[in-house]
Amino acid sequence: MQINVGRFDRALRLVAGFALMMVIFFVPGPAKWWGFVGILPFLSGALGWCPLYLPLGISTARATA
């Protein structure tokens, strides 16, 4: 796995993923299960790797020479 997520993108994913995961604790009823969707952006931000970027050929990480 090569890092393909840049610093700003990673920070945004971590914050958005965490916010979505908080839905689990603060939203009543079956809608709280949507909070588990937050695991995906949180993990991709923590790892710095997005599997969707691979087939699309996208990388927001800086190129190291």
CHARMM-style PDB file with segment names, atoms N, HN, CA, C and O in Angstrom:
ATOM      1  N   MET     1       0.832  -1.176   0.000  1.00  0.00      PROA
ATOM      2  CA  MET     1       0.000   0.000   0.000  1.00  0.00      PROA
ATOM      3  C   MET     1       0.881   1.244   0.000  1.00  0.00      PROA
ATOM      4  O   MET     1       1.685   1.454   0.908  1.00  0.00      PROA
ATOM      5  N   GLN     2       0.718   2.041  -1.007  1.00  0.00      PROA
ATOM      6  HN  GLN     2       0.064   1.870  -1.744  1.00  0.00      PROA
ATOM      7  CA  GLN     2       1.447   3.297  -1.090  1.00  0.00      PROA
ATOM      8  C   GLN     2       0.510   4.419  -0.661  1.00  0.00      PROA
ATOM      9  O   GLN     2      -0.657   4.442  -1.053  1.00  0.00      PROA
ATOM     10  N   ILE     3       1.011   5.337   0.134  1.00  0.00      PROA
ATOM     11  HN  ILE     3       1.958   5.319   0.453  1.00  0.00      PROA
ATOM     12  CA  ILE     3       0.183   6.451   0.608  1.00  0.00      PROA
ATOM     13  C   ILE     3      -0.283   7.281  -0.578  1.00  0.00      PROA
ATOM     14  O   ILE     3       0.533   7.746  -1.374  1.00  0.00      PROA
ATOM     15  N   ASN     4      -1.595   7.468  -0.696  1.00  0.00      PROA
ATOM     16  HN  ASN     4      -2.257   7.090  -0.049  1.00  0.00      PROA
ATOM     17  CA  ASN     4      -2.144   8.256  -1.792  1.00  0.00      PROA
ATOM     18  C   ASN     4      -3.105   9.340  -1.287  1.00  0.00      PROA
ATOM     19  O   ASN     4      -3.851   9.926  -2.073  1.00  0.00      PROA
ATOM     20  N   VAL     5      -3.085   9.602   0.021  1.00  0.00      PROA
ATOM     21  HN  VAL     5      -2.480   9.126   0.658  1.00  0.00      PROA
ATOM     22  CA  VAL     5      -3.950  10.622   0.616  1.00  0.00      PROA
ATOM     23  C   VAL     5      -3.061  11.664   1.279  1.00  0.00      PROA
ATOM     24  O   VAL     5      -2.238  11.340   2.135  1.00  0.00      PROA
ATOM     25  N   GLY     6      -3.234  12.908   0.879  1.00  0.00      PROA
ATOM     26  HN  GLY     6      -3.902  13.171   0.183  1.00  0.00      PROA
ATOM     27  CA  GLY     6      -2.416  14.002   1.404  1.00  0.00      PROA
ATOM     28  C   GLY     6      -2.818  14.430   2.803  1.00  0.00      PROA
ATOM     29  O   GLY     6      -3.791  13.928   3.365  1.00  0.00      PROA
ATOM     30  N   ARG     7      -2.051  15.372   3.364  1.00  0.00      PROA
ATOM     31  HN  ARG     7      -1.261  15.781   2.908  1.00  0.00      PROA
ATOM     32  CA  ARG     7      -2.253  15.807   4.754  1.00  0.00      PROA
ATOM     33  C   ARG     7      -3.621  16.432   4.984  1.00  0.00      PROA
ATOM     34  O   ARG     7      -4.315  16.074   5.936  1.00  0.00      PROA
ATOM     35  N   PHE     8      -4.015  17.367   4.117  1.00  0.00      PROA
ATOM     36  HN  PHE     8      -3.451  17.658   3.344  1.00  0.00      PROA
ATOM     37  CA  PHE     8      -5.311  18.017   4.289  1.00  0.00      PROA
ATOM     38  C   PHE     8      -6.443  17.010   4.116  1.00  0.00      PROA
ATOM     39  O   PHE     8      -7.401  17.003   4.889  1.00  0.00      PROA
ATOM     40  N   ASP     9      -6.327  16.168   3.108  1.00  0.00      PROA
ATOM     41  HN  ASP     9      -5.549  16.174   2.480  1.00  0.00      PROA
ATOM     42  CA  ASP     9      -7.325  15.136   2.840  1.00  0.00      PROA
ATOM     43  C   ASP     9      -7.436  14.167   4.023  1.00  0.00      PROA
ATOM     44  O   ASP     9      -8.536  13.766   4.405  1.00  0.00      PROA
ATOM     45  N   ARG    10      -6.293  13.800   4.594  1.00  0.00      PROA
ATOM     46  HN  ARG    10      -5.400  14.125   4.283  1.00  0.00      PROA
ATOM     47  CA  ARG    10      -6.290  12.896   5.746  1.00  0.00      PROA
ATOM     48  C   ARG    10      -6.997  13.527   6.937  1.00  0.00      PROA
ATOM     49  O   ARG    10      -7.819  12.887   7.592  1.00  0.00      PROA
ATOM     50  N   ALA    11      -6.671  14.787   7.214  1.00  0.00      PROA
ATOM     51  HN  ALA    11      -6.003  15.307   6.682  1.00  0.00      PROA
ATOM     52  CA  ALA    11      -7.291  15.478   8.351  1.00  0.00      PROA
ATOM     53  C   ALA    11      -8.796  15.589   8.161  1.00  0.00      PROA
ATOM     54  O   ALA    11      -9.566  15.381   9.098  1.00  0.00      PROA
ATOM     55  N   LEU    12      -9.203  15.914   6.956  1.00  0.00      PROA
ATOM     56  HN  LEU    12      -8.577  16.083   6.195  1.00  0.00      PROA
ATOM     57  CA  LEU    12     -10.630  16.033   6.661  1.00  0.00      PROA
ATOM     58  C   LEU    12     -11.335  14.687   6.838  1.00  0.00      PROA
ATOM     59  O   LEU    12     -12.431  14.633   7.395  1.00  0.00      PROA
ATOM     60  N   ARG    13     -10.722  13.616   6.374  1.00  0.00      PROA
ATOM     61  HN  ARG    13      -9.831  13.660   5.921  1.00  0.00      PROA
ATOM     62  CA  ARG    13     -11.294  12.278   6.514  1.00  0.00      PROA
ATOM     63  C   ARG    13     -11.392  11.855   7.978  1.00  0.00      PROA
ATOM     64  O   ARG    13     -12.384  11.257   8.393  1.00  0.00      PROA
ATOM     65  N   LEU    14     -10.362  12.166   8.752  1.00  0.00      PROA
ATOM     66  HN  LEU    14      -9.556  12.652   8.415  1.00  0.00      PROA
ATOM     67  CA  LEU    14     -10.388  11.810  10.172  1.00  0.00      PROA
ATOM     68  C   LEU    14     -11.508  12.532  10.910  1.00  0.00      PROA
ATOM     69  O   LEU    14     -12.239  11.922  11.691  1.00  0.00      PROA
ATOM     70  N   VAL    15     -11.640  13.827  10.663  1.00  0.00      PROA
ATOM     71  HN  VAL    15     -11.047  14.322  10.029  1.00  0.00      PROA
ATOM     72  CA  VAL    15     -12.680  14.615  11.336  1.00  0.00      PROA
ATOM     73  C   VAL    15     -14.072  14.175  10.885  1.00  0.00      PROA
ATOM     74  O   VAL    15     -14.963  13.988  11.714  1.00  0.00      PROA
ATOM     75  N   ALA    16     -14.261  14.010   9.582  1.00  0.00      PROA
ATOM     76  HN  ALA    16     -13.538  14.162   8.908  1.00  0.00      PROA
ATOM     77  CA  ALA    16     -15.569  13.600   9.070  1.00  0.00      PROA
ATOM     78  C   ALA    16     -15.925  12.192   9.535  1.00  0.00      PROA
ATOM     79  O   ALA    16     -17.069  11.929   9.905  1.00  0.00      PROA
ATOM     80  N   GLY    17     -14.959  11.299   9.516  1.00  0.00      PROA
ATOM     81  HN  GLY    17     -14.030  11.514   9.216  1.00  0.00      PROA
ATOM     82  CA  GLY    17     -15.210   9.938   9.975  1.00  0.00      PROA
ATOM     83  C   GLY    17     -15.568   9.893  11.445  1.00  0.00      PROA
ATOM     84  O   GLY    17     -16.487   9.180  11.846  1.00  0.00      PROA
ATOM     85  N   PHE    18     -14.838  10.657  12.251  1.00  0.00      PROA
ATOM     86  HN  PHE    18     -14.091  11.236  11.925  1.00  0.00      PROA
ATOM     87  CA  PHE    18     -15.137  10.706  13.680  1.00  0.00      PROA
ATOM     88  C   PHE    18     -16.530  11.281  13.924  1.00  0.00      PROA
ATOM     89  O   PHE    18     -17.284  10.761  14.747  1.00  0.00      PROA
ATOM     90  N   ALA    19     -16.868  12.347  13.214  1.00  0.00      PROA
ATOM     91  HN  ALA    19     -16.256  12.769  12.545  1.00  0.00      PROA
ATOM     92  CA  ALA    19     -18.191  12.962  13.373  1.00  0.00      PROA
ATOM     93  C   ALA    19     -19.295  11.984  12.985  1.00  0.00      PROA
ATOM     94  O   ALA    19     -20.315  11.897  13.669  1.00  0.00      PROA
ATOM     95  N   LEU    20     -19.101  11.255  11.906  1.00  0.00      PROA
ATOM     96  HN  LEU    20     -18.273  11.325  11.350  1.00  0.00      PROA
ATOM     97  CA  LEU    20     -20.097  10.267  11.508  1.00  0.00      PROA
ATOM     98  C   LEU    20     -20.214   9.139  12.528  1.00  0.00      PROA
ATOM     99  O   LEU    20     -21.315   8.656  12.793  1.00  0.00      PROA
ATOM    100  N   MET    21     -19.104   8.721  13.093  1.00  0.00      PROA
ATOM    101  HN  MET    21     -18.209   9.114  12.878  1.00  0.00      PROA
ATOM    102  CA  MET    21     -19.155   7.659  14.093  1.00  0.00      PROA
ATOM    103  C   MET    21     -19.874   8.112  15.366  1.00  0.00      PROA
ATOM    104  O   MET    21     -20.451   7.287  16.075  1.00  0.00      PROA
ATOM    105  N   MET    22     -19.845   9.392  15.657  1.00  0.00      PROA
ATOM    106  HN  MET    22     -19.376  10.062  15.081  1.00  0.00      PROA
ATOM    107  CA  MET    22     -20.551   9.899  16.831  1.00  0.00      PROA
ATOM    108  C   MET    22     -22.066   9.797  16.673  1.00  0.00      PROA
ATOM    109  O   MET    22     -22.799   9.837  17.662  1.00  0.00      PROA
ATOM    110  N   VAL    23     -22.531   9.669  15.447  1.00  0.00      PROA
ATOM    111  HN  VAL    23     -21.935   9.637  14.644  1.00  0.00      PROA
ATOM    112  CA  VAL    23     -23.961   9.495  15.191  1.00  0.00      PROA
ATOM    113  C   VAL    23     -24.472   8.253  15.915  1.00  0.00      PROA
ATOM    114  O   VAL    23     -25.625   8.208  16.344  1.00  0.00      PROA
ATOM    115  N   ILE    24     -23.622   7.259  16.048  1.00  0.00      PROA
ATOM    116  HN  ILE    24     -22.685   7.295  15.700  1.00  0.00      PROA
ATOM    117  CA  ILE    24     -23.999   6.010  16.719  1.00  0.00      PROA
ATOM    118  C   ILE    24     -24.475   6.283  18.143  1.00  0.00      PROA
ATOM    119  O   ILE    24     -25.412   5.644  18.620  1.00  0.00      PROA
ATOM    120  N   PHE    25     -23.833   7.226  18.818  1.00  0.00      PROA
ATOM    121  HN  PHE    25     -23.071   7.745  18.431  1.00  0.00      PROA
ATOM    122  CA  PHE    25     -24.126   7.483  20.213  1.00  0.00      PROA
ATOM    123  C   PHE    25     -25.212   8.541  20.448  1.00  0.00      PROA
ATOM    124  O   PHE    25     -25.845   8.553  21.504  1.00  0.00      PROA
ATOM    125  N   PHE    26     -25.427   9.418  19.480  1.00  0.00      PROA
ATOM    126  HN  PHE    26     -24.913   9.409  18.623  1.00  0.00      PROA
ATOM    127  CA  PHE    26     -26.310  10.548  19.728  1.00  0.00      PROA
ATOM    128  C   PHE    26     -27.614  10.537  18.934  1.00  0.00      PROA
ATOM    129  O   PHE    26     -28.490  11.363  19.191  1.00  0.00      PROA
ATOM    130  N   VAL    27     -27.764   9.625  17.978  1.00  0.00      PROA
ATOM    131  HN  VAL    27     -27.053   8.954  17.769  1.00  0.00      PROA
ATOM    132  CA  VAL    27     -28.995   9.576  17.184  1.00  0.00      PROA
ATOM    133  C   VAL    27     -29.764   8.319  17.575  1.00  0.00      PROA
ATOM    134  O   VAL    27     -29.228   7.214  17.488  1.00  0.00      PROA
ATOM    135  N   PRO    28     -31.008   8.476  18.001  1.00  0.00      PROA
ATOM    136  CA  PRO    28     -31.783   7.301  18.396  1.00  0.00      PROA
ATOM    137  C   PRO    28     -32.376   6.568  17.193  1.00  0.00      PROA
ATOM    138  O   PRO    28     -32.477   7.118  16.097  1.00  0.00      PROA
ATOM    139  N   GLY    29     -32.756   5.342  17.421  1.00  0.00      PROA
ATOM    140  HN  GLY    29     -32.673   4.895  18.312  1.00  0.00      PROA
ATOM    141  CA  GLY    29     -33.449   4.566  16.394  1.00  0.00      PROA
ATOM    142  C   GLY    29     -32.518   3.952  15.367  1.00  0.00      PROA
ATOM    143  O   GLY    29     -31.300   3.923  15.546  1.00  0.00      PROA
ATOM    144  N   PRO    30     -33.108   3.464  14.294  1.00  0.00      PROA
ATOM    145  CA  PRO    30     -32.319   2.764  13.276  1.00  0.00      PROA
ATOM    146  C   PRO    30     -31.372   3.674  12.488  1.00  0.00      PROA
ATOM    147  O   PRO    30     -30.457   3.177  11.830  1.00  0.00      PROA
ATOM    148  N   ALA    31     -31.566   4.974  12.538  1.00  0.00      PROA
ATOM    149  HN  ALA    31     -32.309   5.378  13.072  1.00  0.00      PROA
ATOM    150  CA  ALA    31     -30.686   5.897  11.810  1.00  0.00      PROA
ATOM    151  C   ALA    31     -29.272   5.892  12.381  1.00  0.00      PROA
ATOM    152  O   ALA    31     -28.327   6.294  11.702  1.00  0.00      PROA
ATOM    153  N   LYS    32     -29.121   5.439  13.629  1.00  0.00      PROA
ATOM    154  HN  LYS    32     -29.889   5.113  14.181  1.00  0.00      PROA
ATOM    155  CA  LYS    32     -27.792   5.434  14.237  1.00  0.00      PROA
ATOM    156  C   LYS    32     -26.838   4.488  13.529  1.00  0.00      PROA
ATOM    157  O   LYS    32     -25.623   4.649  13.640  1.00  0.00      PROA
ATOM    158  N   TRP    33     -27.348   3.523  12.818  1.00  0.00      PROA
ATOM    159  HN  TRP    33     -28.335   3.392  12.728  1.00  0.00      PROA
ATOM    160  CA  TRP    33     -26.489   2.572  12.117  1.00  0.00      PROA
ATOM    161  C   TRP    33     -25.724   3.227  10.974  1.00  0.00      PROA
ATOM    162  O   TRP    33     -24.720   2.686  10.509  1.00  0.00      PROA
ATOM    163  N   TRP    34     -26.185   4.376  10.521  1.00  0.00      PROA
ATOM    164  HN  TRP    34     -27.000   4.815  10.898  1.00  0.00      PROA
ATOM    165  CA  TRP    34     -25.451   5.111   9.496  1.00  0.00      PROA
ATOM    166  C   TRP    34     -24.121   5.607  10.050  1.00  0.00      PROA
ATOM    167  O   TRP    34     -23.222   5.946   9.280  1.00  0.00      PROA
ATOM    168  N   GLY    35     -23.986   5.653  11.330  1.00  0.00      PROA
ATOM    169  HN  GLY    35     -24.717   5.378  11.955  1.00  0.00      PROA
ATOM    170  CA  GLY    35     -22.730   6.067  11.944  1.00  0.00      PROA
ATOM    171  C   GLY    35     -21.582   5.127  11.628  1.00  0.00      PROA
ATOM    172  O   GLY    35     -20.420   5.532  11.645  1.00  0.00      PROA
ATOM    173  N   PHE    36     -21.902   3.875  11.340  1.00  0.00      PROA
ATOM    174  HN  PHE    36     -22.846   3.546  11.326  1.00  0.00      PROA
ATOM    175  CA  PHE    36     -20.850   2.921  10.994  1.00  0.00      PROA
ATOM    176  C   PHE    36     -20.208   3.242   9.647  1.00  0.00      PROA
ATOM    177  O   PHE    36     -19.115   2.757   9.356  1.00  0.00      PROA
ATOM    178  N   VAL    37     -20.858   4.036   8.839  1.00  0.00      PROA
ATOM    179  HN  VAL    37     -21.747   4.430   9.075  1.00  0.00      PROA
ATOM    180  CA  VAL    37     -20.275   4.485   7.573  1.00  0.00      PROA
ATOM    181  C   VAL    37     -19.031   5.328   7.857  1.00  0.00      PROA
ATOM    182  O   VAL    37     -18.123   5.386   7.028  1.00  0.00      PROA
ATOM    183  N   GLY    38     -18.981   5.971   9.002  1.00  0.00      PROA
ATOM    184  HN  GLY    38     -19.719   5.924   9.675  1.00  0.00      PROA
ATOM    185  CA  GLY    38     -17.844   6.804   9.379  1.00  0.00      PROA
ATOM    186  C   GLY    38     -16.551   6.034   9.563  1.00  0.00      PROA
ATOM    187  O   GLY    38     -15.473   6.630   9.564  1.00  0.00      PROA
ATOM    188  N   ILE    39     -16.637   4.722   9.719  1.00  0.00      PROA
ATOM    189  HN  ILE    39     -17.513   4.238   9.718  1.00  0.00      PROA
ATOM    190  CA  ILE    39     -15.433   3.909   9.876  1.00  0.00      PROA
ATOM    191  C   ILE    39     -14.576   3.977   8.619  1.00  0.00      PROA
ATOM    192  O   ILE    39     -13.349   4.002   8.712  1.00  0.00      PROA
ATOM    193  N   LEU    40     -15.198   4.008   7.456  1.00  0.00      PROA
ATOM    194  HN  LEU    40     -16.195   3.988   7.380  1.00  0.00      PROA
ATOM    195  CA  LEU    40     -14.455   4.011   6.191  1.00  0.00      PROA
ATOM    196  C   LEU    40     -13.589   5.255   6.004  1.00  0.00      PROA
ATOM    197  O   LEU    40     -12.389   5.117   5.767  1.00  0.00      PROA
ATOM    198  N   PRO    41     -14.148   6.464   6.102  1.00  0.00      PROA
ATOM    199  CA  PRO    41     -13.271   7.631   5.950  1.00  0.00      PROA
ATOM    200  C   PRO    41     -12.261   7.754   7.091  1.00  0.00      PROA
ATOM    201  O   PRO    41     -11.147   8.233   6.882  1.00  0.00      PROA
ATOM    202  N   PHE    42     -12.643   7.324   8.296  1.00  0.00      PROA
ATOM    203  HN  PHE    42     -13.548   6.934   8.466  1.00  0.00      PROA
ATOM    204  CA  PHE    42     -11.704   7.397   9.413  1.00  0.00      PROA
ATOM    205  C   PHE    42     -10.497   6.496   9.173  1.00  0.00      PROA
ATOM    206  O   PHE    42      -9.358   6.914   9.385  1.00  0.00      PROA
ATOM    207  N   LEU    43     -10.738   5.273   8.735  1.00  0.00      PROA
ATOM    208  HN  LEU    43     -11.663   4.934   8.562  1.00  0.00      PROA
ATOM    209  CA  LEU    43      -9.635   4.351   8.464  1.00  0.00      PROA
ATOM    210  C   LEU    43      -8.765   4.810   7.299  1.00  0.00      PROA
ATOM    211  O   LEU    43      -7.539   4.708   7.362  1.00  0.00      PROA
ATOM    212  N   SER    44      -9.387   5.313   6.240  1.00  0.00      PROA
ATOM    213  HN  SER    44     -10.382   5.396   6.189  1.00  0.00      PROA
ATOM    214  CA  SER    44      -8.580   5.774   5.105  1.00  0.00      PROA
ATOM    215  C   SER    44      -7.751   6.997   5.489  1.00  0.00      PROA
ATOM    216  O   SER    44      -6.651   7.182   4.968  1.00  0.00      PROA
ATOM    217  N   GLY    45      -8.259   7.831   6.387  1.00  0.00      PROA
ATOM    218  HN  GLY    45      -9.153   7.681   6.810  1.00  0.00      PROA
ATOM    219  CA  GLY    45      -7.483   8.963   6.872  1.00  0.00      PROA
ATOM    220  C   GLY    45      -6.365   8.523   7.799  1.00  0.00      PROA
ATOM    221  O   GLY    45      -5.262   9.068   7.747  1.00  0.00      PROA
ATOM    222  N   ALA    46      -6.638   7.547   8.641  1.00  0.00      PROA
ATOM    223  HN  ALA    46      -7.534   7.103   8.683  1.00  0.00      PROA
ATOM    224  CA  ALA    46      -5.621   7.054   9.571  1.00  0.00      PROA
ATOM    225  C   ALA    46      -4.499   6.317   8.837  1.00  0.00      PROA
ATOM    226  O   ALA    46      -3.327   6.450   9.190  1.00  0.00      PROA
ATOM    227  N   LEU    47      -4.860   5.548   7.827  1.00  0.00      PROA
ATOM    228  HN  LEU    47      -5.812   5.440   7.541  1.00  0.00      PROA
ATOM    229  CA  LEU    47      -3.866   4.783   7.078  1.00  0.00      PROA
ATOM    230  C   LEU    47      -3.186   5.599   5.983  1.00  0.00      PROA
ATOM    231  O   LEU    47      -2.072   5.279   5.570  1.00  0.00      PROA
ATOM    232  N   GLY    48      -3.856   6.658   5.510  1.00  0.00      PROA
ATOM    233  HN  GLY    48      -4.761   6.919   5.845  1.00  0.00      PROA
ATOM    234  CA  GLY    48      -3.298   7.464   4.423  1.00  0.00      PROA
ATOM    235  C   GLY    48      -3.434   6.805   3.068  1.00  0.00      PROA
ATOM    236  O   GLY    48      -2.726   7.155   2.124  1.00  0.00      PROA
ATOM    237  N   TRP    49      -4.330   5.865   2.973  1.00  0.00      PROA
ATOM    238  HN  TRP    49      -4.905   5.581   3.740  1.00  0.00      PROA
ATOM    239  CA  TRP    49      -4.522   5.108   1.739  1.00  0.00      PROA
ATOM    240  C   TRP    49      -6.006   4.968   1.449  1.00  0.00      PROA
ATOM    241  O   TRP    49      -6.778   4.553   2.314  1.00  0.00      PROA
ATOM    242  N   CYS    50      -6.404   5.315   0.233  1.00  0.00      PROA
ATOM    243  HN  CYS    50      -5.777   5.652  -0.469  1.00  0.00      PROA
ATOM    244  CA  CYS    50      -7.801   5.215  -0.177  1.00  0.00      PROA
ATOM    245  C   CYS    50      -7.896   4.212  -1.325  1.00  0.00      PROA
ATOM    246  O   CYS    50      -7.306   4.433  -2.383  1.00  0.00      PROA
ATOM    247  N   PRO    51      -8.628   3.117  -1.135  1.00  0.00      PROA
ATOM    248  CA  PRO    51      -8.731   2.119  -2.190  1.00  0.00      PROA
ATOM    249  C   PRO    51      -9.453   2.633  -3.438  1.00  0.00      PROA
ATOM    250  O   PRO    51      -9.204   2.136  -4.536  1.00  0.00      PROA
ATOM    251  N   LEU    52     -10.326   3.601  -3.289  1.00  0.00      PROA
ATOM    252  HN  LEU    52     -10.528   4.004  -2.396  1.00  0.00      PROA
ATOM    253  CA  LEU    52     -11.040   4.154  -4.440  1.00  0.00      PROA
ATOM    254  C   LEU    52     -10.127   4.987  -5.327  1.00  0.00      PROA
ATOM    255  O   LEU    52     -10.365   5.102  -6.529  1.00  0.00      PROA
ATOM    256  N   TYR    53      -9.089   5.567  -4.746  1.00  0.00      PROA
ATOM    257  HN  TYR    53      -8.896   5.475  -3.770  1.00  0.00      PROA
ATOM    258  CA  TYR    53      -8.148   6.371  -5.519  1.00  0.00      PROA
ATOM    259  C   TYR    53      -7.320   5.537  -6.499  1.00  0.00      PROA
ATOM    260  O   TYR    53      -6.895   6.045  -7.536  1.00  0.00      PROA
ATOM    261  N   LEU    54      -7.090   4.263  -6.177  1.00  0.00      PROA
ATOM    262  HN  LEU    54      -7.435   3.851  -5.334  1.00  0.00      PROA
ATOM    263  CA  LEU    54      -6.259   3.413  -7.040  1.00  0.00      PROA
ATOM    264  C   LEU    54      -6.801   3.283  -8.462  1.00  0.00      PROA
ATOM    265  O   LEU    54      -6.093   3.641  -9.403  1.00  0.00      PROA
ATOM    266  N   PRO    55      -8.036   2.783  -8.664  1.00  0.00      PROA
ATOM    267  CA  PRO    55      -8.511   2.640 -10.043  1.00  0.00      PROA
ATOM    268  C   PRO    55      -8.727   3.974 -10.754  1.00  0.00      PROA
ATOM    269  O   PRO    55      -8.702   4.038 -11.983  1.00  0.00      PROA
ATOM    270  N   LEU    56      -8.937   5.034  -9.981  1.00  0.00      PROA
ATOM    271  HN  LEU    56      -8.958   4.981  -8.983  1.00  0.00      PROA
ATOM    272  CA  LEU    56      -9.141   6.346 -10.580  1.00  0.00      PROA
ATOM    273  C   LEU    56      -7.822   7.063 -10.868  1.00  0.00      PROA
ATOM    274  O   LEU    56      -7.803   8.078 -11.566  1.00  0.00      PROA
ATOM    275  N   GLY    57      -6.738   6.543 -10.338  1.00  0.00      PROA
ATOM    276  HN  GLY    57      -6.754   5.719  -9.771  1.00  0.00      PROA
ATOM    277  CA  GLY    57      -5.426   7.148 -10.568  1.00  0.00      PROA
ATOM    278  C   GLY    57      -5.237   8.477  -9.864  1.00  0.00      PROA
ATOM    279  O   GLY    57      -4.497   9.334 -10.347  1.00  0.00      PROA
ATOM    280  N   ILE    58      -5.888   8.659  -8.741  1.00  0.00      PROA
ATOM    281  HN  ILE    58      -6.489   7.963  -8.348  1.00  0.00      PROA
ATOM    282  CA  ILE    58      -5.827   9.911  -7.994  1.00  0.00      PROA
ATOM    283  C   ILE    58      -4.857   9.777  -6.829  1.00  0.00      PROA
ATOM    284  O   ILE    58      -4.791   8.724  -6.194  1.00  0.00      PROA
ATOM    285  N   SER    59      -4.119  10.816  -6.548  1.00  0.00      PROA
ATOM    286  HN  SER    59      -4.172  11.672  -7.064  1.00  0.00      PROA
ATOM    287  CA  SER    59      -3.280  10.879  -5.377  1.00  0.00      PROA
ATOM    288  C   SER    59      -3.211  12.332  -4.911  1.00  0.00      PROA
ATOM    289  O   SER    59      -2.829  13.216  -5.677  1.00  0.00      PROA
ATOM    290  N   THR    60      -3.581  12.574  -3.661  1.00  0.00      PROA
ATOM    291  HN  THR    60      -3.892  11.856  -3.038  1.00  0.00      PROA
ATOM    292  CA  THR    60      -3.497  13.919  -3.115  1.00  0.00      PROA
ATOM    293  C   THR    60      -2.243  14.079  -2.264  1.00  0.00      PROA
ATOM    294  O   THR    60      -1.997  15.148  -1.707  1.00  0.00      PROA
ATOM    295  N   ALA    61      -1.448  13.012  -2.164  1.00  0.00      PROA
ATOM    296  HN  ALA    61      -1.648  12.143  -2.617  1.00  0.00      PROA
ATOM    297  CA  ALA    61      -0.195  13.062  -1.415  1.00  0.00      PROA
ATOM    298  C   ALA    61       0.885  13.731  -2.267  1.00  0.00      PROA
ATOM    299  O   ALA    61       0.874  13.636  -3.494  1.00  0.00      PROA
ATOM    300  N   ARG    62       1.789  14.390  -1.611  1.00  0.00      PROA
ATOM    301  HN  ARG    62       1.798  14.467  -0.614  1.00  0.00      PROA
ATOM    302  CA  ARG    62       2.898  15.022  -2.314  1.00  0.00      PROA
ATOM    303  C   ARG    62       3.834  13.943  -2.853  1.00  0.00      PROA
ATOM    304  O   ARG    62       4.065  12.924  -2.201  1.00  0.00      PROA
ATOM    305  N   ALA    63       4.355  14.173  -4.020  1.00  0.00      PROA
ATOM    306  HN  ALA    63       4.167  15.001  -4.549  1.00  0.00      PROA
ATOM    307  CA  ALA    63       5.308  13.243  -4.620  1.00  0.00      PROA
ATOM    308  C   ALA    63       6.665  13.440  -3.952  1.00  0.00      PROA
ATOM    309  O   ALA    63       7.128  14.571  -3.803  1.00  0.00      PROA
ATOM    310  N   THR    64       7.292  12.356  -3.555  1.00  0.00      PROA
ATOM    311  HN  THR    64       6.915  11.438  -3.675  1.00  0.00      PROA
ATOM    312  CA  THR    64       8.621  12.449  -2.968  1.00  0.00      PROA
ATOM    313  C   THR    64       9.651  12.050  -4.014  1.00  0.00      PROA
ATOM    314  O   THR    64       9.523  11.023  -4.680  1.00  0.00      PROA
ATOM    315  N   ALA    65      10.655  12.871  -4.140  1.00  0.00      PROA
ATOM    316  HN  ALA    65      10.760  13.705  -3.598  1.00  0.00      PROA
ATOM    317  CA  ALA    65      11.660  12.615  -5.179  1.00  0.00      PROA
ATOM    318  C   ALA    65      12.859  11.935  -4.650  1.00  0.00      PROA
ATOM    319  OT1 ALA    65      13.792  11.653  -5.402  1.00  0.00      PROA
TER     320      ALA     65
END
